[in-house]
Amino acid sequence: MKTLAERIAAHRPGLLRAIGGSAWPIALGFLFAYLMQTVLAPAVGDFYGKMMLDVGIAIVLGVSLNIVNGYGGQFSIGHAGFMAVGGYVAAAIVFYGSIKLWGSKDIHGGFLGPGELLLVTGCLVGGGFAALAGLVVGLPSLRLRGDYLAIVTLGFGEIVRVLLQQTDDVVMDPRKVEAASPIDLADNLGGALGFFGAPRYLDPKNPFWIWLFVVVVLLVAYRLKTSSRGRQLLAVRENEVAAEAVGVPTTRVKVSAFVLSAFFAGIGGGLYAHELGNSLRPTDLGFQKSIDLVIIVVLGGMGSITGVVVAATALTILPEVFREFSEYRMICYALALVLMMILRPQGLFGLRELWELAPWRKVFRRGGR
């Protein structure tokens, strides 16, 4: 008697191959994140381990913004607003959830323990709320183009920042938290002082979840870019009028990309909220943070995944290397953007990926002989 897998393969021989093609990158991603946790993190120490955390979060946020600004050719400068939504939701879920479940906000369990599972849940729920915000903002605003869209997204980011500043202080008393409902606690997010006290599950010795989400966002971005929906996005980027003329549902395509981008921005905000040394403050997630992310996408290449990874890594590490000149950071950013727009307006890699550049193509040709 045939097994279920054999019967499926007999009727749909391509299905198992498709499942295998989707499963092995995820398995490699788990292995990569596990090696970062068990091998690299103990070897590099706390300083470089902290830098690894920052690089991973920057990659998640940069690649997520690249879906809208790079693939779709839109100009969103309110990405930090979605990051703030996801970050505050995740911080509230982990902080108040820990008290309600275990009676304290302390870290519960070790690697892959219940506390870390609550962290992942908080990040995913935060991403969901950010995606919902992206849908609310995207449906009316993505019918606009150019500067008008930029103004709308900028306004959204500022609205989120101001609303967070109006919230009440975080409830630190476990008895009050246990007696309050989730709706009552939703307004206790720290106000202008920020959300302090969230358990710090992510530290230089525990980068597993950050790098696992890095792998996930890279896989999703790559699959999107090479899919029919991704080709539609690229067509909208090149010429929206021509894309609509050949039947591309431009508004629906842009909104779906906007929602997906906001979802991963919310996850990045959740990771940022629980990184060692980071406490969520509205002023840290305002216009300046959005501009930093736009710079990553522009320098790496509008539409290039590997370009954004390189730019996110460089722009995270270089300020640490030149810490003595940190007050000149924005001047260097502005100068780099001016030079890039003059010398290479398409960014480091343009729309191409690292393996599509001429030197790497020669290497792959030699390896295939």
C-alpha positions in Angstrom: 0.0 0.0 0.0 1.4 3.4 -1.0 2.2 6.0 1.5 0.6 9.4 1.5 3.8 11.0 0.1 3.9 8.4 -2.7 0.3 9.1 -3.7 0.9 12.8 -3.7 4.1 12.4 -5.8 2.2 10.2 -8.3 -0.4 12.8 -8.9 1.7 15.9 -8.5 5.4 15.1 -9.1 6.4 18.7 -8.8 4.9 19.3 -5.4 7.4 17.4 -3.3 10.2 19.1 -5.2 8.6 22.5 -4.4 8.3 21.6 -0.7 11.9 20.5 -0.6 13.0 23.6 -2.4 11.2 25.7 0.3 12.3 23.6 3.3 16.0 23.3 2.8 16.7 27.1 2.9 14.8 27.3 6.2 16.8 24.4 7.6 20.0 26.1 6.6 18.7 29.3 8.2 18.2 27.5 11.5 21.7 26.0 11.3 23.2 29.3 10.4 21.5 31.1 13.4 22.5 28.2 15.7 26.1 28.5 14.6 26.0 32.2 15.3 24.7 31.4 18.7 27.0 28.6 19.7 30.2 29.3 17.7 30.7 32.8 16.6 29.1 34.7 19.5 31.3 33.1 22.2 34.3 33.6 20.1 34.0 37.4 19.4 33.2 38.7 22.8 30.5 41.1 24.1 31.6 44.2 22.1 31.6 42.6 18.7 28.6 40.4 19.7 26.6 43.6 20.4 27.7 44.9 17.0 26.5 41.7 15.4 23.0 42.3 17.0 23.0 45.8 15.6 24.0 44.6 12.1 21.2 41.9 12.1 18.5 44.3 13.1 19.7 46.8 10.5 19.5 44.1 7.8 15.9 43.2 8.8 14.8 46.9 8.7 16.8 47.7 5.5 15.6 44.8 3.5 12.0 45.4 4.6 12.2 49.0 3.4 13.8 47.8 0.2 10.6 46.0 -0.7 8.7 49.3 -1.0 11.4 51.8 -1.9 13.5 49.4 -4.0 11.2 46.9 -5.7 8.1 49.2 -5.9 10.0 52.5 -6.6 7.9 54.3 -4.0 9.4 56.8 -1.5 8.4 56.0 2.0 10.2 58.0 4.8 8.0 56.8 7.7 9.5 53.3 8.2 10.4 54.0 11.8 6.7 54.5 12.5 6.0 50.8 11.7 9.1 49.9 13.6 7.8 51.8 16.7 4.4 50.1 16.4 5.9 46.6 16.3 8.5 47.4 19.0 6.0 48.8 21.5 3.5 46.0 21.0 6.3 43.3 21.4 7.7 45.0 24.5 4.3 45.3 26.1 3.4 41.6 25.3 6.7 40.3 26.7 6.8 42.6 29.8 3.2 42.4 30.9 2.8 38.8 29.6 5.8 37.7 31.7 4.2 39.2 34.8 0.8 37.7 34.1 2.2 34.2 33.3 5.0 33.9 35.8 4.5 36.8 38.3 7.7 38.7 37.4 9.3 40.4 34.4 12.5 38.4 34.8 13.9 36.2 32.1 12.2 32.8 32.2 13.9 29.7 30.8 17.1 29.4 28.8 17.7 29.0 25.1 14.4 28.2 23.3 12.7 28.3 26.7 9.2 29.7 27.4 10.5 33.3 27.7 12.1 33.2 24.3 8.9 31.7 22.8 7.0 34.6 24.3 9.5 37.0 22.7 8.9 35.4 19.3 5.2 35.6 19.8 5.5 39.3 20.8 7.6 40.0 17.7 5.1 38.3 15.4 2.1 40.0 16.9 4.0 43.3 16.8 4.6 42.6 13.1 0.9 41.9 12.6 -0.1 45.3 14.2 2.5 47.0 12.1 1.1 45.3 9.0 -2.4 46.4 9.9 -1.1 50.0 10.3 0.6 49.6 6.9 -2.8 48.6 5.4 -4.6 51.5 6.9 -1.9 53.9 5.7 -1.3 52.2 2.4 -4.8 51.9 1.0 -5.4 55.7 0.7 -1.9 56.9 0.3 -0.4 54.5 -2.3 -2.8 56.0 -4.9 -0.4 59.0 -4.6 3.0 59.2 -6.1 6.4 60.8 -5.5 6.6 63.6 -3.0 3.0 63.2 -1.9 3.5 59.6 -0.7 6.7 60.7 1.1 4.7 63.4 3.0 2.0 61.0 4.0 4.4 58.4 5.4 6.4 61.1 7.1 3.1 62.3 8.7 2.3 58.8 9.8 5.7 58.4 11.5 5.3 61.6 13.4 1.7 60.7 14.4 2.9 57.5 15.9 5.8 59.2 17.8 3.4 61.9 19.3 0.8 59.3 20.3 3.5 57.2 22.1 4.7 60.3 23.9 1.1 60.8 25.3 0.9 57.3 26.9 1.2 56.8 30.7 4.1 55.3 32.6 4.9 51.6 32.5 3.1 49.7 35.3 5.9 48.2 37.4 3.8 46.8 40.3 3.1 43.1 39.5 -0.1 43.1 41.5 -1.5 46.0 39.5 -0.5 44.3 36.2 -2.2 41.0 37.2 -5.4 42.9 38.2 -5.5 45.0 35.0 -6.9 43.9 31.6 -4.8 44.0 28.4 -6.9 46.9 27.2 -6.1 48.9 30.4 -2.4 48.2 30.0 -2.4 49.2 26.3 -2.0 52.9 27.3 0.9 52.3 29.8 3.8 52.4 27.3 6.1 54.8 29.1 5.3 58.1 27.5 8.1 60.5 26.6 10.5 58.6 28.9 10.1 55.4 26.9 9.3 51.8 27.6 11.9 50.7 30.2 12.1 47.3 32.0 11.4 44.8 29.1 13.3 41.6 29.7 16.4 41.6 27.5 16.4 38.2 25.9 18.7 39.3 23.1 22.3 40.0 24.2 25.7 39.4 22.6 25.6 35.8 23.8 22.1 35.1 22.4 21.8 36.3 18.8 19.9 33.3 17.6 16.5 34.9 17.0 17.8 38.0 15.4 19.8 36.0 12.8 16.9 33.6 12.3 14.7 36.5 11.3 17.5 37.9 9.1 17.4 34.6 7.2 13.6 34.7 7.0 13.4 38.2 5.7 16.2 37.6 3.1 14.4 34.5 1.8 11.0 36.3 1.6 12.6 39.2 -0.2 14.4 36.9 -2.7 11.3 34.8 -3.4 9.3 38.0 -3.8 11.8 39.5 -6.2 11.9 36.4 -8.4 8.1 35.8 -8.3 5.4 37.1 -10.7 4.3 39.6 -8.0 7.9 40.8 -7.7 8.1 41.3 -11.5 4.9 43.3 -11.2 6.4 45.5 -8.5 9.5 46.1 -10.7 7.3 47.0 -13.6 5.5 49.6 -11.4 8.9 50.9 -10.4 10.0 51.4 -14.0 6.8 52.9 -15.4 3.6 52.8 -13.5 1.5 54.0 -16.4 2.8 51.3 -18.7 2.4 48.6 -16.0 -1.2 49.6 -15.5 -1.7 49.6 -19.3 -0.7 46.0 -19.6 -3.0 44.9 -16.8 -0.9 45.1 -13.6 -3.1 46.0 -10.6 -0.8 48.7 -9.5 -2.6 49.8 -6.4 -3.1 46.3 -5.1 0.5 45.4 -5.8 1.9 48.4 -4.0 -0.4 48.0 -1.0 0.5 44.3 -0.6 4.2 45.2 -0.7 3.7 48.1 1.7 1.9 45.7 4.2 4.7 43.1 3.9 7.3 45.7 4.4 5.5 47.1 7.5 5.2 43.5 8.9 9.0 43.0 8.9 9.6 46.5 10.1 7.4 45.6 13.1 9.4 42.4 13.7 12.6 44.5 13.5 11.2 46.9 16.1 10.3 44.0 18.4 13.9 42.7 18.2 15.3 46.2 18.8 13.1 46.5 21.9 14.7 43.5 23.5 18.3 44.0 22.4 20.8 44.6 25.2 21.0 48.2 26.1 18.1 49.4 24.0 15.0 50.9 25.7 12.3 52.1 23.4 11.9 55.9 23.4 9.7 57.7 20.9 12.5 60.2 20.0 14.8 57.3 18.9 12.1 56.0 16.5 11.3 59.3 14.7 12.2 60.9 11.4 16.0 60.5 11.9 15.7 56.7 12.2 13.6 56.6 9.0 16.3 58.6 7.2 19.0 56.2 8.4 17.0 53.3 6.8 16.5 55.2 3.6 20.2 55.8 3.4 20.9 52.1 3.7 18.6 51.3 0.8 19.9 54.1 -1.4 23.5 53.3 -0.8 23.1 49.6 -1.2 21.1 49.8 -4.4 17.4 50.3 -4.9 16.1 46.8 -5.3 19.3 44.9 -4.5 19.0 42.5 -1.5 22.8 41.9 -1.1 23.5 45.6 -1.7 21.2 46.5 1.3 23.0 43.8 3.4 26.4 45.3 2.6 25.2 48.9 3.2 23.5 47.9 6.5 26.6 46.1 7.7 28.9 49.0 6.7 26.8 51.8 8.1 26.4 49.9 11.4 30.1 49.1 11.8 31.7 52.3 10.6 30.2 54.6 13.3 31.7 52.3 15.9 35.1 52.2 14.1 35.1 56.0 13.9 33.4 56.7 17.3 35.8 59.6 17.9 34.2 61.4 15.0 30.6 60.5 15.8 29.5 64.1 15.8 30.3 64.2 12.1 28.1 61.2 11.2 25.3 63.1 9.6 27.8 65.2 7.6 29.4 62.0 6.3 26.0 60.5 5.5 25.0 63.6 3.5 28.3 63.7 1.7 28.1 60.0 0.8 24.6 60.5 -0.5 25.6 63.4 -2.7 28.6 61.6 -4.1 26.5 58.5 -4.7 23.8 60.4 -6.6 26.5 62.0 -8.7 28.8 59.1 -9.4 26.4 56.1 -9.1 22.8 57.1 -8.7 21.6 53.4 -8.8 23.5 52.6 -5.6 26.4 50.2 -5.0 24.8 47.2 -6.8 21.8 48.9 -8.5 19.1 46.3 -9.0 21.5 43.5 -9.3 22.6 41.0 -6.7 26.2 40.2 -5.7 26.3 37.0 -7.7 25.0 38.8 -10.8 28.0 41.1 -11.0 30.7 40.5 -13.6 33.6 39.3 -11.3 31.3 36.8 -9.6 29.9 35.5 -12.9 33.4 34.6 -14.1 34.0 32.7 -10.8 30.8 30.7 -11.2 31.6 30.0 -14.9 35.0 28.6 -13.9 33.4 26.5 -11.1 30.9 25.0 -13.5 33.5 23.8 -16.0 
